[in-house]
Amino acid sequence: NRALTPYMLEAMVMLDEGIDQTVIDAAAKKFGMPMGPIELADQVGLDICLDVGDMLRSKFGDALPPTPAWLREKVSRGELGRKTGKGFYVWKDGKREAPLGSQPQGAAHQSAEPTPEMIDRLVLPMSNVCVACLREGIVDNPDIVDGAMIFGTGYAPFRGGPLNYARMRGPENVAATLRAMAQKFGDRFAPDVGWETFK
């Protein structure tokens, strides 16, 4: 949950910015995820996503994106995702159909194509949290972290997990990209100090 929640909450922030949910989901799928974070939120249940987000924010504060007020409103209206037939998408017989249509009020409608920056905003926070978990001694083996993320969250299997992806991309590159995103989008992207020793 600690590693997956930033991915899902960042998608909600992107919705607030006026990026279409299908583009956000396409960005994650382009990276190799089996489904995007918006569809995943509907699958899990928006009420559960909200509870997990609130619980983690109570512990980690601004290291996580804020939970948007409109998400609370969706949950209070009973739009919980697949289990109620509508959330971000309309669901029929357990299968996703069309987007629900009512996007939150955000900035002007953004790009219709996923960009590399969108992908980084979604996936690099997962690598950042995994490095933090290693540094904190919550887990002592990077391969176990990667396996847990692949089998537990559906992280793009061919990427080998968030730590393997960071290793392949280059830890310095990941940390520098996180620093640049922290300047542009806020401290939730600040690279963990664990990047200094991660190999």
C-alpha positions as CSV (number, residue, x, y, z in Angstrom):
1,N,0.0,0.0,0.0
2,R,2.8,2.4,0.9
3,A,4.4,2.0,-2.5
4,L,1.2,1.8,-4.6
5,T,-0.8,4.6,-3.1
6,P,1.5,7.4,-4.4
7,Y,0.9,6.0,-7.9
8,M,-2.9,6.1,-7.5
9,L,-3.0,9.4,-5.8
10,E,-0.8,11.1,-8.4
11,A,-3.3,9.9,-11.0
12,M,-6.0,11.8,-9.0
13,V,-3.8,14.9,-9.0
14,M,-3.4,14.6,-12.8
15,L,-7.2,14.4,-13.1
16,D,-7.4,17.6,-11.2
17,E,-5.0,19.2,-13.7
18,G,-7.5,18.3,-16.5
19,I,-5.6,15.3,-17.9
20,D,-8.2,12.8,-19.2
21,Q,-8.5,9.6,-17.3
22,T,-8.0,7.4,-20.4
23,V,-4.7,9.2,-21.1
24,I,-3.5,8.7,-17.5
25,D,-4.4,5.0,-17.8
26,A,-2.7,4.8,-21.2
27,A,0.5,6.3,-19.8
28,A,0.7,3.5,-17.2
29,K,-0.1,0.9,-19.8
30,K,2.6,2.3,-22.1
31,F,5.1,1.8,-19.3
32,G,3.9,-1.8,-19.0
33,M,1.3,-1.9,-16.3
34,P,-1.5,-4.4,-16.9
35,M,-4.0,-1.6,-16.2
36,G,-3.8,2.1,-15.4
37,P,-4.2,3.6,-11.9
38,I,-7.7,5.0,-12.6
39,E,-9.1,1.7,-13.7
40,L,-7.2,0.0,-10.8
41,A,-8.8,2.4,-8.3
42,D,-12.2,1.4,-9.7
43,Q,-11.3,-2.3,-9.4
44,V,-10.1,-1.9,-5.8
45,G,-13.0,0.3,-4.8
46,L,-12.8,4.1,-4.4
47,D,-13.9,3.8,-0.7
48,I,-10.9,1.5,0.0
49,C,-8.5,3.8,-1.9
50,L,-9.8,6.7,0.1
51,D,-9.3,4.9,3.4
52,V,-5.8,3.7,2.6
53,G,-4.8,7.2,1.3
54,D,-6.1,8.8,4.5
55,M,-4.3,6.3,6.7
56,L,-1.0,6.7,4.9
57,R,-1.3,10.5,4.8
58,S,-1.8,10.5,8.6
59,K,1.6,8.8,8.8
60,F,3.6,10.2,5.9
61,G,1.9,13.6,5.5
62,D,3.0,15.7,2.5
63,A,5.2,12.9,1.1
64,L,1.9,11.8,-0.5
65,P,-0.3,13.8,-2.8
66,P,-3.4,15.2,-1.1
67,T,-6.7,13.3,-1.5
68,P,-9.0,15.4,-3.6
69,A,-12.3,16.6,-2.1
70,W,-14.2,15.4,-5.2
71,L,-13.0,11.8,-4.5
72,R,-14.7,12.0,-1.1
73,E,-17.8,13.3,-2.9
74,K,-17.8,10.4,-5.4
75,V,-17.5,7.9,-2.5
76,S,-20.3,9.6,-0.5
77,R,-22.5,9.4,-3.6
78,G,-21.9,5.6,-3.7
79,E,-19.7,5.8,-6.9
80,L,-17.3,3.2,-5.6
81,G,-16.1,1.6,-8.9
82,R,-16.7,-1.9,-10.3
83,K,-18.7,-3.1,-7.2
84,T,-21.4,-0.4,-7.6
85,G,-21.3,-0.3,-11.4
86,K,-19.8,3.2,-11.6
87,G,-16.7,5.0,-10.4
88,F,-14.4,6.6,-12.9
89,Y,-15.7,4.1,-15.5
90,V,-19.1,2.5,-16.0
91,W,-19.0,-1.2,-15.3
92,K,-21.4,-3.8,-16.6
93,D,-21.2,-7.5,-15.5
94,G,-17.8,-6.8,-13.9
95,K,-16.4,-5.4,-17.2
96,R,-15.2,-1.9,-17.8
97,E,-17.2,0.1,-20.3
98,A,-17.0,3.8,-21.0
99,P,-15.5,6.5,-18.8
100,L,-18.2,7.9,-16.5
101,G,-17.9,11.4,-18.1
102,S,-17.8,13.7,-15.1
103,Q,-14.2,14.7,-14.7
104,P,-13.2,16.9,-11.8
105,Q,-12.8,20.6,-12.6
106,G,-9.2,21.0,-13.5
107,A,-7.0,23.0,-15.7
108,A,-7.6,23.3,-19.4
109,H,-7.8,19.9,-21.1
110,Q,-4.3,18.5,-21.5
111,S,-2.6,16.3,-24.1
112,A,-4.5,13.4,-25.6
113,E,-1.3,11.3,-25.7
114,P,0.7,10.1,-22.7
115,T,4.0,11.9,-22.2
116,P,7.2,10.6,-20.6
117,E,6.7,13.1,-17.8
118,M,3.2,11.6,-17.1
119,I,4.8,8.1,-16.9
120,D,7.6,9.4,-14.5
121,R,5.0,11.0,-12.3
122,L,3.2,7.7,-11.9
123,V,6.0,5.2,-11.6
124,L,9.0,7.0,-10.0
125,P,7.3,7.6,-6.7
126,M,7.0,3.8,-6.4
127,S,10.7,3.4,-6.9
128,N,11.3,6.2,-4.4
129,V,9.2,4.5,-1.7
130,C,10.9,1.2,-2.3
131,V,14.3,2.8,-1.8
132,A,13.0,4.3,1.4
133,C,11.8,0.9,2.6
134,L,15.2,-0.6,2.0
135,R,17.0,2.3,3.8
136,E,14.6,2.1,6.7
137,G,15.3,-1.7,7.0
138,I,11.6,-2.6,6.5
139,V,13.0,-5.0,3.8
140,D,16.6,-5.9,3.4
141,N,16.6,-7.5,0.0
142,P,15.8,-5.4,-3.2
143,D,14.7,-8.6,-5.1
144,I,12.0,-9.3,-2.5
145,V,10.8,-5.7,-2.8
146,D,10.6,-6.1,-6.6
147,G,8.9,-9.5,-6.4
148,A,6.3,-8.1,-3.9
149,M,5.6,-5.2,-6.2
150,I,5.2,-7.4,-9.3
151,F,3.0,-10.1,-7.6
152,G,1.3,-7.9,-5.1
153,T,0.5,-4.8,-7.2
154,G,0.8,-5.8,-10.8
155,Y,3.9,-3.7,-11.4
156,A,5.0,-4.1,-15.0
157,P,6.6,-7.6,-14.8
158,F,9.1,-7.2,-17.7
159,R,10.6,-4.1,-15.9
160,G,11.7,-6.5,-13.1
161,G,10.1,-4.3,-10.4
162,P,10.6,-0.7,-9.3
163,L,14.1,-1.1,-7.9
164,N,15.3,-3.1,-10.9
165,Y,13.8,-0.5,-13.2
166,A,15.7,2.2,-11.2
167,R,18.9,0.2,-11.5
168,M,18.5,-0.2,-15.3
169,R,17.6,3.5,-15.8
170,G,20.4,4.6,-13.5
171,P,19.8,5.6,-9.8
172,E,21.4,9.0,-10.5
173,N,19.0,9.6,-13.4
174,V,16.0,8.6,-11.2
175,A,17.1,10.8,-8.3
176,A,17.7,13.8,-10.7
177,T,14.3,13.3,-12.3
178,L,12.6,13.2,-8.9
179,R,14.5,16.4,-7.9
180,A,13.3,18.1,-11.1
181,M,9.7,17.0,-10.5
182,A,9.9,18.1,-6.9
183,Q,10.7,21.6,-8.1
184,K,7.9,21.6,-10.6
185,F,5.1,19.7,-8.7
186,G,6.0,19.7,-5.0
187,D,8.0,18.0,-2.3
188,R,6.1,14.7,-2.6
189,F,8.7,13.9,-5.4
190,A,11.7,14.7,-3.2
191,P,14.2,11.8,-3.7
192,D,14.8,9.7,-0.6
193,V,18.3,9.9,0.9
194,G,18.5,6.2,0.1
195,W,19.3,7.0,-3.5
196,E,22.8,8.1,-2.4
197,T,23.7,4.5,-1.5
198,F,21.4,2.5,-3.7
199,K,23.2,0.4,-6.4
